[in-house]
Amino acid sequence: MPYRERPASDPSQPPIVRVGRGDDGHFRVTYSDGAEFVVDATASEIFGISRSGELTLDDLLVYLQGPILGFVLRLRGVTCLHASAAILDGRAFGVMGGGGMGKSTTAAILARMGLPVLTDDVLALLDRATVFEVQPGLPRVLLWSESVRALFGDPEALPRVVGSWDKRYLDLTLPGYQFAQQATRLGALYVLGERIESGAAPRISALRGAEAMPYLLANTYANDFLDAGQRARELEVLGRLGSQIPIRLVRAPDDRGKAARVCEAILTDFRAQA
């Protein structure tokens, strides 16, 4: 039976993804391009196929390692943020923001600066009641070709994730990069907010108490697929997260060429939160 769906930006088009749930508790996740996944009732087994016959195994893996993984973690009770994370001086910090705001570009710059990167896009929180830890994700950072051009001078500098998709990946297992493989205590979260004039310096300010909650809610992963009980649990976790962890709003200049300066400002601010 229908469980949830995510509508397309154009109301005349079919939903981007539909989620149904059978009487046996299994979830069926169907995408508009024909990708389909079944997650068992215990969120321990996943089966995927291409209903259209046009998708490759690599295409299915893109879904599996991104939104399906995030959905499964949410079913298991793990709160996930739409964020990237890196480590500085033994503590983790996350960078959140909507699509196109620069989370992955920030992670790639931090990786090039020599910082260990924990995760890109899906930040899974390990809730230890009085502290939160960030669990490691996949050893890569996904970037659109435009970002690859800005960072490396050539959109072809990094390999494509799959041949049919204009997204590329920075392999964190290559020499010169570090992938953090152990859960690390979270020290702060940075929200990439609305951009400011291109000639301005990055601005970072505190989000305190209830002021932080809308930003946290807007940046939880797969939050539109939660039922009432899961949503209540999420609110409780985010409430503690906002009270225990510094939440910082970053206003970056509207200039891709200054992305490294934004990263440096975040690092300076994070050191001050110790």
Secondary structure as the mmCIF struct_conf table of DSSP 4:
data_model
#
loop_
_struct_conf.conf_type_id
_struct_conf.id
_struct_conf.beg_label_comp_id
_struct_conf.beg_label_asym_id
_struct_conf.beg_label_seq_id
_struct_conf.end_label_comp_id
_struct_conf.end_label_asym_id
_struct_conf.end_label_seq_id
STRN STRN1 PRO A 2 ARG A 6
BEND BEND1 SER A 9 ASP A 10
TURN_TY1_P TURN_TY1_P1 PRO A 11 SER A 12
BEND BEND2 GLN A 13 GLN A 13
HELX_LH_PP_P HELX_LH_PP_P1 PRO A 14 PRO A 15
BEND BEND3 ILE A 16 ILE A 16
STRN STRN2 VAL A 17 ARG A 21
TURN_TY1_P TURN_TY1_P2 ASP A 23 ASP A 24
BEND BEND4 GLY A 25 GLY A 25
STRN STRN3 PHE A 27 TYR A 31
TURN_TY1_P TURN_TY1_P3 SER A 32 ASP A 33
BEND BEND5 GLY A 34 GLY A 34
STRN STRN4 ALA A 35 VAL A 39
TURN_TY1_P TURN_TY1_P4 ALA A 41 THR A 42
BEND BEND6 ALA A 43 ALA A 43
STRN STRN5 ILE A 46 SER A 50
BEND BEND7 ARG A 51 GLY A 53
HELX_RH_AL_P HELX_RH_AL_P1 LEU A 57 TYR A 63
HELX_RH_PI_P HELX_RH_PI_P1 LEU A 64 ILE A 68
HELX_RH_AL_P HELX_RH_AL_P2 LEU A 69 LEU A 75
TURN_TY1_P TURN_TY1_P5 ARG A 76 GLY A 77
STRN STRN6 CYS A 80 LEU A 88
TURN_TY1_P TURN_TY1_P6 ASP A 89 GLY A 90
STRN STRN7 ARG A 91 MET A 96
BEND BEND8 GLY A 98 GLY A 98
TURN_TY1_P TURN_TY1_P7 GLY A 99 GLY A 100
BEND BEND9 MET A 101 GLY A 102
HELX_RH_AL_P HELX_RH_AL_P3 LYS A 103 ARG A 112
TURN_TY1_P TURN_TY1_P8 MET A 113 GLY A 114
HELX_LH_PP_P HELX_LH_PP_P2 LEU A 115 PRO A 116
STRN STRN8 VAL A 117 THR A 119
BEND BEND10 ASP A 120 ASP A 121
STRN STRN9 VAL A 122 ASP A 127
BEND BEND11 ALA A 129 THR A 130
STRN STRN10 PHE A 132 VAL A 134
HELX_LH_PP_P HELX_LH_PP_P3 GLN A 135 PRO A 136
BEND BEND12 PRO A 139 PRO A 139
STRN STRN11 ARG A 140 TRP A 144
HELX_RH_AL_P HELX_RH_AL_P4 SER A 145 PHE A 152
BEND BEND13 GLY A 153 GLY A 153
TURN_TY1_P TURN_TY1_P9 PRO A 155 GLU A 156
BEND BEND14 ALA A 157 LEU A 158
STRN STRN12 ARG A 160 ARG A 160
BEND BEND15 VAL A 161 VAL A 162
TURN_TY1_P TURN_TY1_P10 GLY A 163 SER A 164
BEND BEND16 TRP A 165 ASP A 166
STRN STRN13 LYS A 167 ASP A 171
TURN_TY1_P TURN_TY1_P11 LEU A 172 THR A 173
BEND BEND17 LEU A 174 LEU A 174
TURN_TY1_P TURN_TY1_P12 PRO A 175 GLY A 176
STRN STRN14 PHE A 179 PHE A 179
BEND BEND18 GLN A 182 GLN A 182
STRN STRN15 THR A 184 LEU A 192
STRN STRN16 ILE A 196 ILE A 196
TURN_TY1_P TURN_TY1_P13 SER A 198 GLY A 199
BEND BEND19 ALA A 200 ALA A 200
HELX_LH_PP_P HELX_LH_PP_P4 ALA A 201 PRO A 202
STRN STRN17 ARG A 203 LEU A 207
HELX_RH_3T_P HELX_RH_3T_P1 GLY A 209 GLU A 211
TURN_TY1_P TURN_TY1_P14 ALA A 212 ALA A 212
HELX_RH_AL_P HELX_RH_AL_P5 MET A 213 ALA A 218
TURN_TY1_P TURN_TY1_P15 ASN A 219 ASN A 219
STRN STRN18 THR A 220 THR A 220
TURN_TY1_P TURN_TY1_P16 TYR A 221 ALA A 222
HELX_RH_3T_P HELX_RH_3T_P2 ASN A 223 PHE A 225
HELX_RH_AL_P HELX_RH_AL_P6 ALA A 228 GLN A 244
BEND BEND20 ILE A 245 ILE A 245
STRN STRN19 ILE A 247 ARG A 251
STRN STRN20 PRO A 253 PRO A 253
BEND BEND21 ASP A 254 ASP A 254
HELX_RH_3T_P HELX_RH_3T_P3 ARG A 256 LYS A 258
HELX_RH_AL_P HELX_RH_AL_P7 ALA A 259 ALA A 272
TURN_TY1_P TURN_TY1_P17 GLN A 273 GLN A 273
#
